[in-house]
Amino acid sequence: MSGLRQIAYISRATRPMDHLQNIAEILGESQTNNWRDGVTGALVFADGRFLQVIEGRPETVERLLTRVSADPRHTGVEVVLRRPVESRGFADWSMVVPRITPEAEPLMRQAVDLAVPDPVRAVGVLRRLAEMDA
Ligand SMILES: Cc1cc2nc3c(=O)[nH]c(=O)nc-3n(C[C@H](O)[C@H](O)[C@H](O)COP(=O)(O)O)c2cc1C
């Protein structure tokens, strides 16, 4: 009945992202648009790579993926997971970007490293990060 789709992708940042400003900018745009479009998800950054999960109505998340893929702030967008889901994994967040803390940082790296070999587990790690940040 729900008809929800979850998509995860990895990509490489085209500019140094250590500037929190850059992430803050992306986050600001994302939260406004995603709230409007009924999209939820999570975004982490580690070792020059992004891992993002987006979820919502299939046509909405596919449109968002197309828009985000064209964003010059990153490149090499590779979808690692595309699946129907019964319920949202990130229902409470229009887009959560977990804060970089000593406990969170190794998990962010782990999530990015797991994205290709085991994307479902990578999404699980993102959920833990989101919960830690809540
Ligand atoms: C790694 C990354 C993740 C992004 N995630 C989202 C997102 O979840 N939602 C969104 O609307 N835009 C996201 N963006 C920004 C879009 O690429 C695009 O700049 C923005 O949606 C345009 O918004 P506007 O049409 O309101 O100007 C992301 C960009 C990057 C680089």
The ligand as a Gaussian input file, in Angstrom:
#p B3LYP/6-31G(d) Opt

LIG

0 1
 C       25.694000      15.242000      -1.867000
 C       24.486000      16.078000      -2.171000
 C       23.254000      15.722000      -1.636000
 C       22.105000      16.473000      -1.919000
 N       20.905000      16.098000      -1.381000
 C       19.801000      16.796000      -1.690000
 C       18.530000      16.406000      -1.174000
 O       18.374000      15.436000      -0.422000
 N       17.462000      17.171000      -1.516000
 C       17.564000      18.260000      -2.319000
 O       16.560000      18.893000      -2.581000
 N       18.749000      18.655000      -2.811000
 C       19.867000      17.960000      -2.500000
 N       21.072000      18.373000      -3.003000
 C       21.118000      19.637000      -3.767000
 C       20.654000      19.457000      -5.181000
 O       21.688000      18.892000      -5.959000
 C       20.221000      20.801000      -5.787000
 O       21.288000      21.715000      -5.676000
 C       19.053000      21.391000      -5.081000
 O       18.055000      20.426000      -4.874000
 C       18.470000      22.542000      -5.905000
 O       17.499000      23.121000      -5.130000
 P       16.648000      24.363000      -5.669000
 O       15.976000      23.871000      -6.902000
 O       15.711000      24.637000      -4.531000
 O       17.653000      25.451000      -5.906000
 C       22.213000      17.614000      -2.739000
 C       23.455000      17.965000      -3.272000
 C       24.590000      17.210000      -3.002000
 C       25.901000      17.609000      -3.575000

